[in-house]
Amino acid sequence: MNDKEEIRELVIERLKYLPDNIKVSIGNMGSFDKEELIEHIKKDDTIGKKIVEVELHFLMALKEGILSEQRISSD
């Protein structure tokens, strides 16, 4: 498994923890439930790539402390 596949699997695993009734809107691409998001990631289509990109940005921000409670409250 290469890095790209591992990242997609990580994002899929994270999405599995979303509540079943949640929909995610992706710009003008539409709204998707978690099963639809997972299918797009598995297909590695435009929507799937966007989901992975957004998730990676979120995880990097989390790692860098950009989303920490302390940092948000001090701004």
C-alpha positions as CSV (number, residue, x, y, z in Angstrom):
1,M,0.0,0.0,0.0
2,N,1.5,3.4,-1.0
3,D,1.2,6.6,1.0
4,K,-1.7,7.9,-1.1
5,E,-3.7,4.7,-0.4
6,E,-2.9,4.9,3.3
7,I,-4.1,8.4,3.5
8,R,-7.3,7.6,1.8
9,E,-7.8,4.7,4.2
10,L,-7.2,7.0,7.2
11,V,-9.8,9.5,5.9
12,I,-12.3,6.7,5.3
13,E,-11.8,5.4,8.9
14,R,-12.3,8.9,10.3
15,L,-15.5,9.3,8.2
16,K,-16.9,6.1,9.7
17,Y,-17.3,7.9,13.0
18,L,-19.6,10.6,11.6
19,P,-23.2,10.2,12.7
20,D,-25.4,8.5,10.1
21,N,-27.7,11.5,9.7
22,I,-24.8,14.0,8.9
23,K,-24.4,15.5,5.4
24,V,-21.3,17.3,4.3
25,S,-21.6,20.1,1.7
26,I,-18.7,20.5,-0.6
27,G,-19.0,23.8,-2.4
28,N,-21.1,23.6,-5.5
29,M,-20.4,19.8,-5.8
30,G,-23.4,19.1,-3.5
31,S,-24.1,17.5,-0.2
32,F,-23.1,14.0,0.7
33,D,-23.8,11.5,3.5
34,K,-20.9,9.5,5.0
35,E,-21.4,6.5,2.8
36,E,-21.4,8.7,-0.4
37,L,-18.2,10.4,0.8
38,I,-16.5,7.0,1.4
39,E,-17.5,5.8,-2.1
40,H,-16.1,8.9,-3.7
41,I,-12.8,8.4,-1.8
42,K,-12.6,4.8,-2.9
43,K,-13.3,5.8,-6.5
44,D,-10.5,8.5,-6.1
45,D,-12.7,10.9,-8.2
46,T,-12.7,14.7,-8.0
47,I,-15.0,14.7,-4.9
48,G,-13.0,12.0,-3.2
49,K,-9.8,13.9,-3.8
50,K,-11.3,17.1,-2.4
51,I,-12.5,15.3,0.8
52,V,-9.0,13.9,1.3
53,E,-7.5,17.3,0.7
54,V,-9.8,19.0,3.2
55,E,-9.2,16.3,5.8
56,L,-5.4,16.6,5.4
57,H,-5.5,20.4,5.9
58,F,-7.6,19.8,9.0
59,L,-5.2,17.2,10.5
60,M,-2.2,19.5,9.7
61,A,-3.9,22.4,11.4
62,L,-4.6,20.2,14.4
63,K,-1.0,19.1,14.6
64,E,0.3,22.6,14.4
65,G,-2.0,23.7,17.2
66,I,-4.0,26.1,14.9
67,L,-7.2,24.6,16.1
68,S,-6.3,24.4,19.8
69,E,-8.7,26.0,22.3
70,Q,-6.0,28.1,23.8
71,R,-5.0,29.6,20.4
72,I,-8.6,30.3,19.3
73,S,-9.4,32.0,22.6
74,S,-6.4,34.2,22.5
75,D,-7.0,35.6,19.0
